[in-house]
Amino acid sequence: MLVFARLQRLSSPVGTHSHSSIIIKTDQLSQRTRRLHPAPPSPGCKSLRVTPFSFTSTQNHHTFKMPKAAAPKRNGKKRAKKDPNAPKRGLSAYMFFANEQRENVRDENPGISFGQVGKLLGERWKALNDKQRGPYEAKAAADKKRYEDEKQAYNAEDESS
């Protein structure tokens, strides 16, 4: 609005303004501005004001990106690739329990989501006492021993090469 008023003021000859003519000129500018930009609706009005900057459905509203100069550079170490021949780690007691009970949970609750299966297995694991957890902990200890033996053999083979 101020730019419009300034352009209108500059278009009139210099030195022809009196106090009363400035007031009249300002009133005329206000009327022109109101015609160009109608007043926003009152708070009780339910109609929305149409802005000249309306978006179309084809425009992407999420195109703002951080400038590349301001983005922090990562100079960290690159991860070493895992050897596919390396021994697999031992499973925990819970994993042995979960692998054994997963099908039972799915049979009891058909159509259950993956996350819900995990929640139910966790609840069942927490409900077990030490005596009921014993077999799973024994399997976990045996699997840990297997991993340590395989790891020693793998490292010995790696050193000899």
SEDREN-946271 format. One record per residue: residue number from 1; residue in one letter; chain; x, y, z of N, C-alpha, C, O in turn. Coordinates in nm, 3 decimals. Each point is the difference from the previous one (the first is absolute). Layout:
BEGIN
 bafi tigu palum      nx      ny      nz     cax     cay     caz      cx      cy      cz      ox      oy      oz
  NUM    A     A       X       Y       Z       X       Y       Z       X       Y       Z       X       Y       Z
...
END
This chain:
BEGIN
 bafi tigu palum      nx      ny      nz     cax     cay     caz      cx      cy      cz      ox      oy      oz
    1    M     A   0.083  -0.118   0.000  -0.083   0.118   0.000   0.087   0.124   0.000  -0.030   0.097  -0.070
    2    L     A   0.138  -0.098   0.147   0.087   0.117   0.005   0.068   0.025  -0.133   0.019   0.116  -0.039
    3    V     A   0.016  -0.221  -0.031   0.064   0.016  -0.130  -0.098   0.064  -0.098   0.037   0.089  -0.077
    4    F     A  -0.163  -0.135   0.081  -0.103   0.056  -0.087  -0.019   0.149   0.029  -0.008   0.080  -0.093
    5    A     A   0.002  -0.044   0.220  -0.018   0.141   0.038   0.119   0.083  -0.043  -0.016   0.113  -0.046
    6    R     A   0.134  -0.167   0.060   0.121   0.075  -0.039   0.003   0.024  -0.151   0.035   0.109  -0.045
    7    L     A  -0.071  -0.210  -0.031  -0.003   0.016  -0.145  -0.102   0.105  -0.042   0.025   0.080  -0.090
    8    Q     A  -0.140  -0.081   0.155  -0.104   0.098  -0.032   0.046   0.141   0.038  -0.028   0.096  -0.071
    9    R     A   0.096  -0.084   0.183   0.048   0.130   0.046   0.107   0.054  -0.093   0.003   0.119  -0.032
   10    L     A   0.086  -0.207  -0.013   0.108   0.043  -0.088  -0.050   0.038  -0.139   0.066   0.076  -0.071
   11    S     A  -0.182  -0.128   0.032  -0.053   0.032  -0.132  -0.060   0.141  -0.007  -0.020   0.053  -0.109
   12    S     A  -0.007   0.008   0.225  -0.054   0.137  -0.001   0.115   0.101   0.001   0.107  -0.030   0.053
   13    P     A  -0.127   0.150  -0.112   0.107   0.100  -0.006   0.043   0.046   0.139  -0.081   0.008   0.092
   14    V     A   0.211   0.021  -0.078   0.057   0.043   0.127  -0.041   0.144   0.030  -0.006   0.082  -0.091
   15    G     A  -0.022  -0.053   0.217  -0.030   0.136   0.045  -0.144   0.042  -0.020  -0.033   0.115   0.028
   16    T     A  -0.053  -0.203  -0.074  -0.140   0.036  -0.020  -0.087  -0.045   0.117  -0.122   0.009  -0.007
   17    H     A   0.185  -0.057   0.113  -0.077  -0.054   0.113  -0.024   0.108   0.104   0.092   0.071   0.040
   18    S     A  -0.215  -0.059   0.004  -0.032   0.079   0.118  -0.046  -0.100   0.105  -0.018  -0.118  -0.030
   19    H     A   0.000   0.163   0.151  -0.040  -0.090   0.108  -0.131  -0.070  -0.033  -0.011  -0.121   0.020
   20    S     A  -0.086   0.193  -0.069  -0.130  -0.059  -0.031   0.008  -0.094  -0.120  -0.071  -0.100  -0.005
   21    S     A   0.158   0.130  -0.092   0.011  -0.088  -0.116   0.066  -0.133   0.037  -0.030  -0.104  -0.059
   22    I     A   0.121   0.106   0.159   0.063  -0.123   0.046  -0.104  -0.091   0.065   0.001  -0.121  -0.022
   23    I     A  -0.089   0.179   0.101  -0.105  -0.079   0.066  -0.093  -0.060  -0.104  -0.037  -0.117   0.009
   24    I     A   0.000   0.197  -0.108  -0.088  -0.050  -0.106   0.070  -0.111  -0.078  -0.060  -0.103  -0.031
   25    K     A   0.188   0.125  -0.001   0.078  -0.098  -0.075   0.009  -0.132   0.078  -0.014  -0.107  -0.058
   26    T     A   0.038   0.116   0.190   0.009  -0.118   0.084  -0.132  -0.076   0.001  -0.001  -0.123  -0.004
   27    D     A  -0.110   0.196   0.010  -0.131  -0.064   0.000  -0.024  -0.072  -0.133  -0.052  -0.111  -0.002
   28    Q     A   0.092   0.175  -0.107  -0.016  -0.063  -0.131   0.087  -0.127  -0.011  -0.044  -0.102  -0.053
   29    L     A   0.166   0.110   0.105   0.089  -0.117  -0.002  -0.058  -0.114   0.082   0.009  -0.116  -0.040
   30    S     A  -0.068   0.147   0.154  -0.060  -0.102   0.085  -0.114  -0.070  -0.072  -0.015  -0.122   0.008
   31    Q     A  -0.067   0.201  -0.080  -0.112  -0.059  -0.073   0.050  -0.091  -0.111  -0.055  -0.109  -0.021
   32    R     A   0.159   0.152  -0.052   0.056  -0.083  -0.106   0.058  -0.130   0.057  -0.018  -0.108  -0.057
   33    T     A   0.086   0.121   0.170   0.060  -0.118   0.062  -0.108  -0.098   0.044   0.017  -0.120  -0.016
   34    R     A  -0.127   0.170   0.072  -0.109  -0.088   0.043  -0.061  -0.074  -0.118  -0.041  -0.115   0.013
   35    R     A   0.034   0.183  -0.128  -0.054  -0.066  -0.119   0.094  -0.112  -0.046  -0.045  -0.106  -0.043
   36    L     A   0.176   0.132   0.052   0.097  -0.101  -0.042   0.010  -0.115   0.099   0.009  -0.116  -0.041
   37    H     A  -0.010   0.146   0.169   0.014  -0.100   0.107  -0.117   0.013   0.096   0.004   0.082   0.091
   38    P     A  -0.109  -0.162  -0.110  -0.114   0.009   0.092   0.041  -0.036   0.143   0.096  -0.073   0.022
   39    A     A  -0.171   0.127   0.072   0.030  -0.021   0.143  -0.017  -0.147   0.036  -0.085  -0.068  -0.058
   40    P     A   0.164   0.019   0.152  -0.016  -0.139   0.044  -0.135  -0.018   0.067  -0.054   0.096   0.056
   41    P     A  -0.002  -0.217  -0.059  -0.130  -0.022   0.062   0.007   0.019   0.151   0.105  -0.018   0.062
   42    S     A  -0.217   0.054  -0.005  -0.006   0.018   0.144   0.014  -0.135   0.068  -0.021  -0.103  -0.064
   43    P     A   0.056   0.100   0.194   0.019  -0.129   0.069  -0.122  -0.090  -0.004   0.015  -0.122   0.002
   44    G     A  -0.136   0.179  -0.006  -0.121  -0.081  -0.002  -0.034  -0.053  -0.137  -0.084  -0.090  -0.013
   45    C     A   0.146   0.143  -0.091  -0.030  -0.039  -0.137   0.062  -0.136  -0.031   0.116  -0.024   0.034
   46    K     A  -0.193  -0.064  -0.098   0.051  -0.134  -0.026   0.066  -0.013  -0.136   0.067  -0.100  -0.026
   47    S     A  -0.083   0.199  -0.061   0.063  -0.009  -0.131   0.147   0.036   0.012   0.038   0.083   0.083
   48    L     A   0.044  -0.144  -0.164   0.143   0.026   0.003   0.037   0.104  -0.103  -0.062   0.011  -0.105
   49    R     A   0.162   0.065   0.137   0.049   0.101  -0.093   0.087  -0.069  -0.104   0.086  -0.081   0.034
   50    V     A  -0.107   0.112  -0.159   0.079  -0.058  -0.108   0.125   0.084  -0.015  -0.007   0.122  -0.020
   51    T     A   0.121  -0.186   0.029   0.126   0.072  -0.012   0.055  -0.018  -0.141  -0.031  -0.100  -0.066
   52    P     A   0.110   0.194   0.020   0.057  -0.016  -0.134   0.104  -0.112  -0.005   0.041  -0.039  -0.110
   53    F     A   0.002  -0.013   0.225   0.102  -0.104   0.006  -0.063  -0.133   0.039   0.036  -0.057   0.103
   54    S     A  -0.128   0.007  -0.183  -0.061  -0.128   0.033   0.080  -0.112  -0.065   0.054   0.017  -0.109
   55    F     A  -0.045  -0.130   0.177   0.077  -0.113  -0.047  -0.088  -0.092  -0.083  -0.120  -0.012   0.025
   56    T     A   0.179  -0.050  -0.123  -0.071  -0.101  -0.077   0.040  -0.137   0.054   0.098  -0.013   0.072
   57    S     A  -0.174  -0.086  -0.108   0.028  -0.134   0.052   0.129  -0.057  -0.057   0.056  -0.094   0.056
   58    T     A  -0.007   0.148  -0.168   0.122  -0.053  -0.060   0.126   0.057   0.064   0.109  -0.053  -0.020
   59    Q     A  -0.122   0.161   0.097   0.118   0.060   0.061   0.040  -0.079   0.123  -0.084  -0.048   0.076
   60    N     A   0.213   0.034  -0.057   0.052  -0.070   0.117   0.025   0.101   0.110   0.077   0.094  -0.020
   61    H     A  -0.139  -0.110   0.134   0.014   0.095   0.110   0.125  -0.027   0.082   0.036   0.083   0.083
   62    H     A   0.029  -0.195  -0.104   0.114  -0.038   0.083   0.129   0.003  -0.081   0.074  -0.099  -0.005
   63    T     A  -0.046   0.211  -0.058   0.119   0.008  -0.084   0.111   0.080   0.066   0.105   0.021  -0.062
   64    F     A  -0.124   0.023   0.184   0.101   0.080   0.065   0.112  -0.090   0.051  -0.025  -0.095   0.074
   65    K     A   0.148   0.125  -0.115   0.114  -0.079   0.042   0.105   0.091   0.062   0.008   0.119  -0.031
   66    M     A   0.069  -0.177   0.117   0.109   0.073   0.062   0.107   0.026  -0.104   0.032  -0.090  -0.078
   67    P     A   0.026   0.211   0.072   0.105   0.027  -0.097   0.117  -0.095   0.019   0.033  -0.038   0.112
   68    K     A   0.030  -0.001  -0.223   0.108  -0.097   0.008   0.119   0.053   0.078   0.072  -0.077   0.064
   69    A     A  -0.049   0.207  -0.069   0.115   0.057   0.071  -0.018  -0.013   0.151   0.099  -0.015   0.072
   70    A     A  -0.223   0.019  -0.025  -0.025  -0.006   0.144  -0.011  -0.143   0.051   0.005  -0.023   0.121
   71    A     A  -0.021  -0.074  -0.211  -0.013  -0.139   0.043   0.134  -0.050   0.054   0.103   0.019  -0.064
   72    P     A  -0.105  -0.083   0.180   0.127  -0.049   0.056   0.053  -0.118  -0.082  -0.077  -0.085  -0.044
   73    K     A   0.207   0.082   0.026   0.062  -0.109  -0.074   0.038  -0.110   0.097   0.045   0.026   0.112
   74    R     A  -0.063  -0.148  -0.156   0.033  -0.114   0.085   0.132  -0.058  -0.048   0.013  -0.046  -0.113
   75    N     A   0.084   0.050   0.200   0.131  -0.055  -0.032   0.032  -0.118   0.090   0.115  -0.021   0.038
   76    G     A  -0.217  -0.057  -0.004   0.019  -0.113   0.090   0.063  -0.118  -0.072   0.016  -0.001  -0.122
   77    K     A   0.018  -0.097   0.200   0.059  -0.122  -0.055  -0.108  -0.080  -0.070  -0.116  -0.003   0.043
   78    K     A   0.155  -0.061  -0.151  -0.094  -0.087  -0.069   0.001  -0.136   0.069   0.104  -0.046   0.047
   79    R     A  -0.220  -0.016  -0.042  -0.013  -0.129   0.065   0.068  -0.109  -0.081  -0.011  -0.004  -0.122
   80    A     A   0.079  -0.082   0.192   0.063  -0.114  -0.067  -0.108  -0.099  -0.041  -0.096  -0.021   0.073
   81    K     A   0.112  -0.039  -0.190  -0.098  -0.097  -0.046   0.010  -0.127   0.083   0.109  -0.044   0.038
   82    K     A  -0.226  -0.012  -0.009  -0.006  -0.121   0.081   0.041  -0.120  -0.084  -0.041  -0.014  -0.116
   83    D     A   0.120  -0.072   0.175   0.043  -0.121  -0.069  -0.115  -0.100   0.000  -0.050  -0.036   0.107
   84    P     A   0.006  -0.010  -0.223  -0.111  -0.096  -0.002   0.036  -0.136   0.060  -0.089  -0.077   0.036
   85    N     A   0.218   0.047  -0.026   0.043  -0.128   0.057   0.016   0.005   0.152   0.023  -0.103   0.063
   86    A     A  -0.036   0.221  -0.004   0.015   0.014   0.145  -0.114  -0.074   0.070  -0.111  -0.007  -0.053
   87    P     A   0.136  -0.049   0.172  -0.106  -0.074   0.071  -0.110   0.094   0.048   0.024   0.115   0.035
   88    K     A  -0.144  -0.169  -0.033  -0.116   0.077   0.047  -0.001   0.001   0.152   0.036  -0.099   0.064
   89    R     A  -0.077   0.212  -0.007  -0.007   0.011   0.146  -0.106  -0.095   0.056  -0.091  -0.042  -0.070
   90    G     A   0.107   0.010   0.197  -0.095  -0.089   0.066  -0.131   0.072   0.029  -0.002   0.121   0.023
   91    L     A  -0.107  -0.196  -0.023  -0.131   0.057   0.030  -0.019   0.010   0.151   0.059  -0.076   0.077
   92    S     A  -0.141   0.172  -0.037  -0.031   0.015   0.142  -0.110  -0.098   0.040  -0.064  -0.061  -0.086
   93    A     A   0.043   0.047   0.215  -0.104  -0.089   0.050  -0.137   0.047  -0.050  -0.084  -0.082  -0.036
   94    Y     A   0.063   0.213   0.033  -0.127   0.053  -0.048  -0.023  -0.037  -0.147  -0.111  -0.034  -0.039
   95    M     A   0.217   0.040  -0.042  -0.015  -0.032  -0.142  -0.036  -0.147  -0.021  -0.080  -0.032  -0.087
   96    F     A   0.137  -0.057   0.167  -0.039  -0.141  -0.008  -0.148  -0.015   0.037  -0.073  -0.073  -0.066
   97    F     A   0.031   0.142   0.171  -0.141  -0.003   0.042  -0.090   0.056  -0.110  -0.102  -0.060  -0.034
   98    A     A   0.141   0.174  -0.022  -0.083   0.065  -0.102  -0.011  -0.087  -0.125  -0.109  -0.011  -0.057
   99    N     A   0.219  -0.048   0.015  -0.005  -0.086  -0.118  -0.091  -0.121   0.021  -0.066  -0.045  -0.093
  100    E     A   0.063  -0.005   0.215  -0.082  -0.117   0.031  -0.148   0.037   0.013  -0.087  -0.077  -0.041
  101    Q     A   0.058   0.193   0.098  -0.138   0.038   0.031  -0.069   0.085  -0.107  -0.122   0.019   0.007
  102    R     A   0.195   0.031  -0.105  -0.056   0.092  -0.100  -0.119  -0.061  -0.074  -0.103   0.066  -0.017
  103    E     A   0.115  -0.189  -0.027  -0.110  -0.065  -0.073  -0.123  -0.019   0.089  -0.113   0.014  -0.046
  104    N     A   0.135  -0.046   0.174  -0.113  -0.015   0.093  -0.077   0.131   0.013  -0.123   0.001   0.000
  105    V     A   0.197   0.109   0.011  -0.065   0.131   0.014  -0.079   0.033  -0.126  -0.111   0.053   0.009
  106    R     A   0.167  -0.083  -0.125  -0.071   0.028  -0.126  -0.124  -0.087  -0.015  -0.103   0.046  -0.050
  107    D     A   0.111  -0.172   0.094  -0.116  -0.089  -0.008  -0.111   0.047   0.094  -0.117  -0.007  -0.035
  108    E     A   0.153   0.054   0.153  -0.098   0.047   0.098  -0.062   0.134  -0.041  -0.113   0.029   0.037
  109    N     A   0.187   0.051  -0.113  -0.046   0.134  -0.040   0.016   0.017  -0.151   0.095   0.064  -0.044
  110    P     A  -0.186  -0.120  -0.036   0.014   0.014  -0.145  -0.017   0.146  -0.044  -0.082   0.073   0.056
  111    G     A   0.160  -0.032  -0.155  -0.010   0.136  -0.051   0.072   0.103   0.083  -0.016   0.120  -0.022
  112    I     A   0.095  -0.163   0.118   0.070   0.093   0.089   0.121   0.058  -0.074   0.062  -0.068  -0.082
  113    S     A  -0.029   0.193   0.112   0.113   0.065  -0.067   0.133  -0.048   0.058   0.005  -0.058   0.109
  114    F     A   0.102   0.084  -0.183   0.134  -0.041   0.042   0.037   0.062   0.135   0.054  -0.068   0.087
  115    G     A  -0.084   0.195  -0.071   0.032   0.069   0.125  -0.077  -0.056   0.119   0.055  -0.012   0.110
  116    Q     A  -0.181  -0.023  -0.133  -0.082  -0.056   0.108   0.051  -0.139   0.040  -0.008  -0.036   0.118
  117    V     A   0.059  -0.041  -0.214   0.058  -0.130   0.033   0.117   0.020   0.096   0.012  -0.070   0.100
  118    G     A   0.074   0.166  -0.131   0.115   0.029   0.085  -0.042   0.043   0.140   0.062  -0.041   0.098
  119    K     A  -0.167   0.123  -0.089  -0.047   0.045   0.132  -0.052  -0.118   0.082   0.030  -0.012   0.119
  120    L     A  -0.107  -0.075  -0.182  -0.053  -0.116   0.073   0.111  -0.094   0.043  -0.004  -0.054   0.111
  121    L     A   0.104   0.034  -0.197   0.113  -0.086   0.037   0.075   0.061   0.119   0.041  -0.072   0.091
  122    G     A  -0.022   0.203  -0.093   0.068   0.067   0.111  -0.076  -0.015   0.130   0.060  -0.023   0.105
  123    E     A  -0.192   0.037  -0.111  -0.082  -0.016   0.120   0.009  -0.143   0.054   0.009  -0.021   0.121
  124    R     A  -0.011  -0.076  -0.212   0.009  -0.140   0.044   0.137  -0.030   0.061   0.010  -0.074   0.098
  125    W     A   0.096   0.132  -0.156   0.135  -0.020   0.053   0.011   0.057   0.141   0.059  -0.062   0.088
  126    K     A  -0.115   0.180  -0.067   0.007   0.063   0.133  -0.079  -0.080   0.103   0.033   0.001   0.118
  127    A     A  -0.137  -0.070  -0.164  -0.084  -0.077   0.093   0.065  -0.132   0.042  -0.045  -0.062   0.096
  128    L     A   0.150   0.018  -0.166   0.065  -0.127   0.035   0.082   0.015   0.128   0.060   0.104   0.025
  129    N     A  -0.059  -0.210   0.057   0.086   0.001   0.118   0.136  -0.061  -0.037   0.019  -0.043  -0.114
  130    D     A   0.074   0.040   0.209   0.137  -0.048  -0.028   0.001  -0.146  -0.044   0.079  -0.039  -0.086
  131    K     A  -0.166  -0.042   0.145  -0.004  -0.143  -0.035  -0.045  -0.017  -0.145   0.054  -0.085  -0.072
  132    Q     A  -0.153   0.165   0.028  -0.050  -0.010  -0.137   0.101   0.056  -0.101   0.004  -0.044  -0.115
  133    R     A   0.076   0.139   0.158   0.102   0.059  -0.089   0.124  -0.088  -0.012   0.080   0.017  -0.092
  134    G     A  -0.063  -0.111   0.183   0.119  -0.083   0.005   0.040  -0.066  -0.132   0.115   0.013  -0.042
  135    P     A  -0.208  -0.083  -0.026   0.039  -0.066  -0.125   0.050   0.098  -0.107   0.093  -0.030  -0.075
  136    Y     A  -0.155   0.147   0.069   0.041   0.099  -0.100   0.137   0.059   0.033   0.080   0.028  -0.089
  137    E     A  -0.055  -0.009   0.219   0.131   0.052   0.042   0.109  -0.104  -0.025   0.114   0.036  -0.032
  138    A     A  -0.147  -0.164   0.047   0.098  -0.107  -0.029   0.033  -0.002  -0.150   0.115  -0.015  -0.038
  139    K     A  -0.218   0.031  -0.046   0.024   0.006  -0.145   0.086   0.122  -0.036   0.087  -0.009  -0.086
  140    A     A  -0.112   0.122   0.153   0.077   0.121  -0.027   0.146  -0.018   0.041   0.090   0.045  -0.070
  141    A     A  -0.067  -0.112   0.184   0.138  -0.025   0.046   0.072  -0.092  -0.098   0.117   0.022  -0.031
  142    A     A  -0.186  -0.125  -0.018   0.061  -0.092  -0.097   0.031   0.073  -0.131   0.104  -0.024  -0.061
  143    D     A  -0.194   0.112   0.020   0.023   0.074  -0.125   0.114   0.101   0.016   0.074   0.026  -0.095
  144    K     A  -0.060   0.030   0.215   0.111   0.092   0.026   0.133  -0.076  -0.008   0.097   0.051  -0.056
  145    K     A  -0.095  -0.171   0.111   0.121  -0.084  -0.005   0.035  -0.034  -0.144   0.116   0.006  -0.041
  146    R     A  -0.220  -0.041  -0.038   0.021  -0.030  -0.142   0.062   0.120  -0.071   0.094  -0.016  -0.078
  147    Y     A  -0.145   0.136   0.104   0.052   0.121  -0.064   0.146   0.025   0.038   0.082   0.031  -0.087
  148    E     A  -0.050  -0.046   0.215   0.138   0.023   0.044   0.096  -0.098  -0.065   0.110   0.038  -0.041
  149    D     A  -0.151  -0.166   0.030   0.085  -0.101  -0.065   0.020   0.033  -0.148   0.112  -0.007  -0.051
  150    E     A  -0.221   0.041  -0.018   0.010   0.034  -0.142   0.082   0.126  -0.022   0.073   0.012  -0.099
  151    K     A  -0.084   0.083   0.191   0.076   0.125  -0.012   0.149  -0.027   0.016   0.082   0.056  -0.073
  152    Q     A  -0.045  -0.141   0.169   0.142  -0.034   0.019   0.055  -0.068  -0.125   0.110   0.031  -0.044
  153    A     A  -0.186  -0.123  -0.012   0.043  -0.070  -0.121   0.012   0.097  -0.117   0.093  -0.009  -0.080
  154    Y     A  -0.186   0.102   0.070   0.001   0.100  -0.108   0.121   0.092   0.013   0.067   0.028  -0.099
  155    N     A  -0.040   0.019   0.223   0.115   0.089   0.022   0.132  -0.073  -0.024   0.094   0.059  -0.054
  156    A     A  -0.085  -0.187   0.093   0.122  -0.078  -0.023   0.022  -0.019  -0.150   0.114   0.007  -0.048
  157    E     A  -0.220  -0.031  -0.025   0.009  -0.016  -0.145   0.040   0.132  -0.067   0.076   0.001  -0.096
  158    D     A  -0.128   0.110   0.150   0.029   0.133  -0.053   0.147   0.037   0.023   0.063   0.061  -0.087
  159    E     A  -0.008  -0.098   0.204   0.139   0.033   0.033   0.098  -0.083  -0.082   0.108   0.048  -0.036
  160    S     A  -0.146  -0.172   0.005   0.091  -0.087  -0.076   0.007   0.041  -0.147   0.097  -0.034  -0.069
  161    S     A  -0.196   0.105   0.020  -0.002   0.041  -0.141   0.091   0.116  -0.028   0.009   0.046  -0.114
END
